[in-house]
Amino acid sequence: MRNSATGFGLSLCAVSVLALSAGIAAADERSDALGALPEDIQALYTAPVDVAPAMLADLQAPEQPWVWCHSESYMGNPWRVTFNDELARLVKGAEDAGAVSEFVVSDSNGDVTQQISQMRAFIERGCSVITTIAGSSTALNAVIEDAYKAGIPVVTSAGAVTSPYAINVMHNQNLWGYDMGKGIAEALPDGGTILQVEGISGHPLVQQENAGLEQAVEESGNLKIVRKVSGEWTGSTTKSAVLQALATTPQQIDAVWSTGSEARFIAEAFKQAGRPLPLITGSISGDALGYWNENQDSFTFYGGEVSAHVAAQNAFRVALRLLEGQTPIVNTIIAPMPTVTQADLPTWYKDCMKPDSSSIFPIPPEDPFPEALLSGYFTNGEATPLYDFSKVPAACAE
């Protein structure tokens, strides 16, 4: 029987066998990749995370000074601006040391076709490395492969690409969502109700986070999700969605599960609706810390921090190690995320943080990705040169 969908003369049975074989091969490749990592690192990978052996082992380390190129897909929010400012600060340090001759930045402003064109220009320019926040997980794959063929490593941050020729530096979003759910379960041992505030509905990262929450709720046995709304990772949208949910959800809400940095907006919505503040999870931010400081008798938080500073630092460190000739073991490096509980808030809070400080991001008290742990991702891992976490400017520095 001819398969009309593919146009090839394969039976449906044969196609099924091939698909199953491909799945087994992918599973074996993932198992081999994880088996090459230290055990403490393997624990950071859960099922939804795609990982394979790195393809960059044969790349030759270029001579100094390097041309460092960064491809940005969108600089329209404070998090991205902070990321780029921190990356520029780090590369400037490498320039001052004579290791980098030039730092070139492009911004495609949400246009994936433009980003591809800009990255091709980087290849023609002869960049030594390309760091990027990719505008698509798949659309850049061809240009990333072209960079690999030209001997240029590509390091992604804040979202992975599916190309095997890049090194992704990311958090495990599934584990992030699960940890937020477990935090709620620990705070509510007798059970309770949850308002789920997801990011952009249908986004792959959101789907992973939601799956993590669902697993935590199922394991608890006594938590219940009473409503789910989409806040689109935007403060005003989140506040509006929560207000609408509260207007049609009369029962008590014991916790709000979210993974973005909109905790302050969620708290404001509850206060505006005249409802008691529940436990709120998410990524701690300057405005949330400012809100906590002014409402210490009612604001309760559990979460972590998806830090723009740390994301830039992690991308910089991995790229610099590649330039120095360190060999990555896998194509996806999972960066651990710090846990931030109610008891930790005084340590993270600084005087400059107010409820409207949406462009201020706290600096972790200590490096959440220790150099020794990062070295475990490389066959010849050594401490990153030209990097010192203690020199990161304070959140309130001018």
Helices and strands as residue ranges (DSSP letters): H 12-35, H 39-42, E 66-72, H 78-96, E 100-107, H 112-125, E 129-133, H 141-149, E 154-157, E 166-170, H 173-187, E 192-198, H 204-220, E 223-230, H 235-247, E 255-258, H 263-272, E 279-283, H 286-294, E 300-304, H 308-323, E 332-334, E 339-341, G 342-344, H 345-348, H 371-375, G 389-391
